[in-house]
Amino acid sequence: MMIKIAHLYPDMLNLYGDRGNIIALTKRMELRGISTQVDKITMGKSFNADDYDILFIGGGQDFEQDVLLEDLKKGKDKEIKRAIEMGKVMLAICGGYQMLGKYYKTHDGKMLEYIGAIDFYTEGKDERMIGNFAYKTKEGIEVVGFENHSGRTYLGKGVEPLGKMIKGFGNNGEDGTEGVRYKNTFGTYSHGPVLPKNPQLADLLISLAVKNKYGSCTLEPLDDELEDKARAQVMKLYVK
């Protein structure tokens, strides 16, 4: 059994150690006897969505996102859209999440046209939304993480959020939503990185990818005692 991962812009979008999400995915698969291959898709390098089971894009600063837009629109945007519509598993963090939407309007009024894979948009504000936060997914997974963003994201009509806020700001600090979930694409503002802190979420992504490729998936449980204790402590100190 082999799962192939495309890591988009690992050299530029790795704010707050988002590469740790790749490490968590590969390690949790390795412990279950699932082979993995991670390909780094950097600027100027094309990729074919058919070749991958999971796509990952991390977060970066606003000026880095601006630089990447030109590269995205040389073909990567079409492959990302195709992967999403095929139901490939994708995890997008903060700036990477924003780039899946229609546009980003900066705090000084500059418009950045994004790839428009999912119906949402983001508007930048002067005040940043910063802090430990938590939200609950529709499966009942309580996800903890750290957010630091000036963009306020607003989902289109009928677009499903990744979760409902327990504490923190989430998408915009107004409507109680966090992230986006469309088919098997997960977008979130959760840095940290998110998957090492939240093994249940990591396993959800893995199970979806394996099921997509092999038709069924039953993951053997792992010993997550330390991870669970760490999550419980975060919830105790910062959330509940």
C-alpha positions as a printed NumPy array, in Angstrom:
array([[  0.   ,   0.   ,   0.   ],
       [  1.439,   3.371,  -1.064],
       [  0.183,   6.924,  -0.529],
       [  1.794,   9.733,  -2.526],
       [  1.81 ,  13.276,  -1.175],
       [  2.385,  16.512,  -3.091],
       [  3.834,  19.201,  -0.825],
       [  3.225,  22.525,  -2.562],
       [  5.783,  25.311,  -2.05 ],
       [  7.532,  23.747,   0.961],
       [ 10.382,  26.252,   0.664],
       [  8.114,  29.304,   0.915],
       [  4.977,  28.258,   2.78 ],
       [  6.258,  26.806,   6.045],
       [  5.271,  29.475,   8.554],
       [  5.073,  28.201,  12.157],
       [  6.519,  24.814,  11.193],
       [  3.638,  23.702,   8.988],
       [  5.939,  21.009,   7.546],
       [  5.189,  19.13 ,  10.754],
       [  1.867,  18.168,   9.186],
       [  3.712,  16.158,   6.536],
       [  5.84 ,  14.521,   9.222],
       [  2.735,  13.555,  11.201],
       [  0.987,  12.062,   8.171],
       [  3.973,  10.032,   6.996],
       [  4.838,   8.782,  10.489],
       [  1.279,   7.691,  11.279],
       [  1.119,   5.812,   7.988],
       [  4.552,   4.286,   8.483],
       [  3.487,   2.93 ,  11.888],
       [  0.641,   1.137,  10.121],
       [  2.783,  -0.33 ,   7.363],
       [  1.625,   2.139,   4.702],
       [  4.436,   3.331,   2.434],
       [  4.609,   7.02 ,   1.57 ],
       [  6.284,   9.213,  -0.998],
       [  6.483,  12.989,  -0.596],
       [  7.271,  15.134,  -3.637],
       [  8.186,  18.789,  -3.183],
       [  6.384,  20.928,  -5.745],
       [  8.328,  24.202,  -5.817],
       [  8.058,  27.315,  -7.983],
       [  8.457,  26.497, -11.66 ],
       [  7.77 ,  22.794, -11.15 ],
       [  4.584,  21.355, -12.634],
       [  2.609,  18.417, -11.27 ],
       [ -0.215,  16.123, -12.331],
       [ -3.061,  15.721,  -9.842],
       [ -3.607,  12.143, -11.016],
       [ -0.243,  11.169,  -9.52 ],
       [ -1.09 ,  12.077,  -5.924],
       [ -3.385,  10.954,  -3.128],
       [ -2.854,  13.876,  -0.737],
       [ -1.992,  17.509,  -1.447],
       [ -0.645,  19.836,   1.232],
       [ -0.044,  23.585,   1.178],
       [  1.141,  25.496,   4.221],
       [  0.935,  29.092,   5.36 ],
       [  3.096,  32.092,   4.521],
       [  3.261,  35.84 ,   4.782],
       [  1.1  ,  38.01 ,   2.544],
       [  3.961,  39.102,   0.271],
       [  4.904,  35.457,  -0.339],
       [  1.363,  34.657,  -1.401],
       [  1.505,  37.557,  -3.861],
       [  4.719,  36.173,  -5.382],
       [  3.254,  32.682,  -5.696],
       [  0.116,  33.762,  -7.542],
       [  1.95 ,  34.175, -10.836],
       [  3.437,  30.698, -10.512],
       [  0.097,  29.165,  -9.537],
       [ -1.541,  30.56 , -12.647],
       [  0.949,  28.826, -14.935],
       [ -0.92 ,  25.548, -14.511],
       [ -0.782,  24.574, -10.863],
       [ -4.129,  26.274, -10.247],
       [ -5.853,  24.012, -12.778],
       [ -4.308,  20.877, -11.262],
       [ -5.288,  21.943,  -7.738],
       [ -8.868,  22.546,  -8.871],
       [ -8.923,  19.207, -10.654],
       [ -7.582,  17.406,  -7.581],
       [-10.236,  19.013,  -5.392],
       [-13.087,  18.132,  -7.745],
       [-11.816,  14.538,  -8.054],
       [-12.095,  14.23 ,  -4.286],
       [ -8.381,  13.988,  -3.629],
       [ -7.487,  14.732,  -0.018],
       [ -6.086,  18.209,   0.513],
       [ -5.018,  20.111,   3.614],
       [ -4.434,  23.864,   3.272],
       [ -3.195,  26.044,   6.129],
       [ -3.788,  29.781,   6.629],
       [ -2.372,  31.526,   3.523],
       [ -2.593,  28.278,   1.587],
       [ -6.236,  28.032,   2.631],
       [ -6.913,  31.608,   1.525],
       [ -5.443,  30.951,  -1.919],
       [ -8.117,  28.321,  -2.626],
       [-10.764,  31.056,  -2.523],
       [-11.851,  33.706,  -5.007],
       [ -9.814,  36.682,  -3.863],
       [ -7.974,  38.445,  -1.064],
       [ -8.611,  42.146,  -0.542],
       [ -5.752,  43.659,   1.452],
       [ -6.31 ,  46.168,   4.243],
       [ -5.232,  48.982,   1.887],
       [ -7.643,  47.922,  -0.855],
       [ -5.381,  45.915,  -3.171],
       [ -7.195,  43.011,  -4.848],
       [ -5.43 ,  39.671,  -5.288],
       [ -7.315,  37.276,  -7.534],
       [ -6.894,  33.767,  -6.143],
       [ -7.576,  30.45 ,  -7.85 ],
       [-11.306,  30.253,  -7.06 ],
       [-11.388,  26.532,  -6.356],
       [-13.976,  27.025,  -3.582],
       [-16.593,  29.738,  -3.085],
       [-15.174,  32.013,  -0.394],
       [-13.177,  35.239,  -0.147],
       [-10.881,  36.941,   2.346],
       [-10.512,  40.573,   3.39 ],
       [ -7.462,  41.837,   5.238],
       [ -7.808,  44.11 ,   8.269],
       [ -5.314,  46.118,  10.327],
       [ -5.965,  44.144,  13.515],
       [ -4.629,  40.594,  13.632],
       [ -6.506,  37.686,  15.197],
       [ -3.967,  35.864,  17.343],
       [ -4.049,  33.156,  19.975],
       [ -4.676,  29.559,  20.906],
       [ -8.047,  28.399,  19.643],
       [-10.246,  25.333,  19.285],
       [-13.088,  24.166,  17.089],
       [-15.213,  21.059,  16.619],
       [-15.643,  19.224,  13.303],
       [-18.853,  17.522,  12.194],
       [-17.336,  14.197,  13.307],
       [-17.048,  15.611,  16.815],
       [-13.259,  16.002,  16.69 ],
       [-12.149,  18.859,  18.939],
       [ -9.199,  20.463,  17.163],
       [ -6.726,  22.699,  19.013],
       [ -4.265,  25.018,  17.352],
       [ -2.817,  28.5  ,  17.091],
       [ -4.129,  31.236,  14.816],
       [ -2.362,  34.39 ,  13.641],
       [ -4.012,  36.11 ,  10.69 ],
       [ -5.242,  39.53 ,   9.631],
       [ -7.498,  38.116,   6.911],
       [-11.199,  37.605,   7.557],
       [-12.594,  34.749,   5.482],
       [-16.25 ,  34.587,   4.483],
       [-17.708,  31.378,   3.062],
       [-20.139,  31.45 ,   0.149],
       [-23.754,  30.382,   0.498],
       [-23.985,  26.673,   1.27 ],
       [-20.226,  26.241,   1.701],
       [-19.477,  24.069,   4.726],
       [-16.978,  25.181,   7.382],
       [-14.435,  22.73 ,   8.705],
       [-15.751,  23.303,  12.197],
       [-17.634,  25.426,  14.695],
       [-15.622,  27.557,  17.083],
       [-15.214,  26.527,  20.717],
       [-12.861,  29.408,  21.5  ],
       [-10.994,  31.924,  19.386],
       [-11.677,  33.829,  16.189],
       [-11.66 ,  31.28 ,  13.362],
       [-12.59 ,  32.464,   9.889],
       [-13.567,  36.   ,  10.778],
       [-14.387,  36.365,  14.477],
       [-18.033,  37.012,  13.633],
       [-19.977,  33.935,  12.541],
       [-18.451,  31.194,  14.706],
       [-17.009,  29.226,  11.794],
       [-13.5  ,  27.941,  11.215],
       [-11.982,  26.832,   7.954],
       [-13.656,  25.219,   4.994],
       [-14.544,  21.667,   4.065],
       [-15.4  ,  20.858,   0.475],
       [-15.406,  17.24 ,  -0.72 ],
       [-12.103,  15.976,   0.759],
       [-10.446,  19.383,   0.973],
       [ -9.786,  20.826,   4.427],
       [ -8.778,  24.463,   4.901],
       [ -7.931,  25.872,   8.325],
       [ -6.231,  28.769,  10.091],
       [ -4.726,  26.326,  12.59 ],
       [ -0.948,  26.565,  12.803],
       [  1.086,  24.735,  15.348],
       [  1.306,  22.536,  13.218],
       [ -2.22 ,  21.164,  13.47 ],
       [ -1.892,  17.416,  12.788],
       [  0.687,  16.426,  15.451],
       [ -1.566,  18.059,  18.057],
       [ -4.694,  16.437,  16.645],
       [ -4.064,  12.808,  15.644],
       [ -7.762,  12.135,  15.053],
       [ -7.778,  14.749,  12.313],
       [ -4.602,  13.275,  10.821],
       [ -6.198,   9.831,  10.769],
       [ -9.317,  11.216,   9.106],
       [ -7.196,  12.519,   6.229],
       [ -5.273,   9.258,   5.984],
       [ -8.407,   7.126,   5.982],
       [ -9.995,   9.245,   3.242],
       [ -6.874,   8.989,   1.09 ],
       [ -6.572,   5.223,   1.533],
       [-10.275,   4.7  ,   0.861],
       [-10.051,   6.836,  -2.292],
       [ -7.201,   4.754,  -3.65 ],
       [ -7.973,   1.258,  -2.411],
       [-11.743,   1.257,  -1.926],
       [-11.836,   0.631,   1.815],
       [ -9.896,   1.577,   4.911],
       [ -9.678,   0.331,   8.48 ],
       [ -6.837,   2.   ,  10.34 ],
       [ -5.296,   0.168,  13.257],
       [ -5.397,   2.365,  16.383],
       [ -2.105,   3.855,  17.543],
       [ -0.952,   4.707,  21.044],
       [ -1.823,   8.406,  21.221],
       [ -1.583,   8.733,  24.991],
       [  1.01 ,  11.52 ,  24.889],
       [ -0.789,  13.411,  22.138],
       [ -4.089,  13.132,  23.995],
       [ -2.518,  14.401,  27.217],
       [ -0.983,  17.347,  25.37 ],
       [ -4.327,  18.222,  23.787],
       [ -6.113,  17.949,  27.119],
       [ -3.57 ,  20.286,  28.703],
       [ -4.007,  22.846,  25.917],
       [ -7.776,  22.69 ,  26.345],
       [ -7.419,  23.1  ,  30.108],
       [ -4.986,  26.023,  29.963],
       [ -6.249,  28.033,  27.037],
       [ -9.687,  26.925,  25.967],
       [-12.079,  25.621,  28.612]])
